[in-house]
Amino acid sequence: MKCSVCSHEITEKYCPECGQYNKGKRSTGLSVLEDFLGNIFSLEKSFFKNIFVILTQPGMLVSNYWNGFRGFYYSPGRYLTIASVFVLIHFLFARNFLGIHVTGTVSSHFAFLCFNIFLFAVSGFITYLRYKKNFSEHLILTIYMVSFWSMLFVPISILLNKLGGDETIEGVFLVIFYGLILVWISSPFTMSVWKRMLYIVLNAIVLLLLLFLLTYLTGN
C-alpha cells in the first residue's frame, strides 16, 4: 500500500516518510464513532494519563499551563470539551444534578457547567488575590477543576436520579462535589497545610456570598 499523502510505500500502520496513520480497514459507522471518541478522549493512552495527573498532581498540571508549556497534557479547552460530552450524557439520562434542578434542555445543562466555572473563577480571584494571578489564569484553573469533577460526578448524579433522588443523599454528594473543587483550586498555590485549609474555607465563604448576591439581584 502507498501513502495517499507522499506516495511512500507503507508496510506498517504509520507511513515512515510523513507519519500518516493507516488503519488498514474500510470505514464503518462504528469506526467513525471510534475516531470521534478517540479524538476527544484519546482513550488509547493520554485520556487516562491526564485523569491520573489531574487527580494526583493538579497544581503541577495548572502551573505547567500557566508557565506556557503546551501539547503534552490536555489544555483547559480539551477538558471543557470532554466535560461538555458528559453534560450531554447527563441531559439524556437525568434532569437534576445532585439535587439541583436543571431545566430540560441541553443548553441549560451546558450553561450550568459554565456558570460553575465562572462563579469559581470569580471567588478564586478574590480569595487568592495576594498571589497576583490575573482573572484569565483563575479562569484556566477553574475550567480544569470544574470540568474534571463534573466528569466524575455526572455518573453519580445519573445513578441517584435513577434510584429516585433522595434529597439528603444528593445534598451530601453536592457538598462533596463543591468541596473537592475548592480543594483542587487551592493546589497551584504554595502554602502550609493549615493556611491552605484557611484559604479553602475563605473561598467557600466568598462563593456563598456571591451566590447570595446573585440570588438577591435576580430575585430567585
C-alpha positions, 0 to 999 in steps of 0.5 A: 500500500502507498501513502495517499499523502507522499506516495511512500510505500507503507508496510506498517500502520504509520507511513515512515516518510510523513507519519500518516496513520493507516488503519488498514480497514474500510470505514464503518459507522462504528469506526467513525464513532471510534475516531470521534471518541478517540479524538476527544478522549484519546482513550488509547493512552493520554485520556487516562494519563491526564485523569491520573495527573489531574487527580494526583498532581493538579497544581503541577498540571495548572502551573505547567499551563500557566508557565506556557508549556503546551501539547503534552497534557490536555489544555483547559479547552480539551477538558471543557470539551470532554466535560461538555460530552458528559453534560450531554450524557447527563441531559439524556439520562437525568434532569437534576444534578445532585439535587439541583434542578436543571431545566430540560434542555441541553443548553441549560445543562451546558450553561450550568457547567459554565456558570460553575466555572465562572462563579469559581473563577470569580471567588478564586480571584478574590480569595487568592488575590495576594498571589497576583494571578490575573482573572484569565489564569483563575479562569484556566484553573477553574475550567480544569477543576470544574470540568474534571469533577463534573466528569466524575460526578455526572455518573453519580448524579445519573445513578441517584436520579435513577434510584429516585433522588433522595434529597439528603443523599444528593445534598451530601454528594453536592457538598462533596462535589463543591468541596473537592473543587475548592480543594483542587483550586487551592493546589497551584498555590504554595502554602502550609497545610493549615493556611491552605485549609484557611484559604479553602474555607475563605473561598467557600465563604466568598462563593456563598456570598456571591451566590447570595448576591446573585440570588438577591439581584435576580430575585430567585 
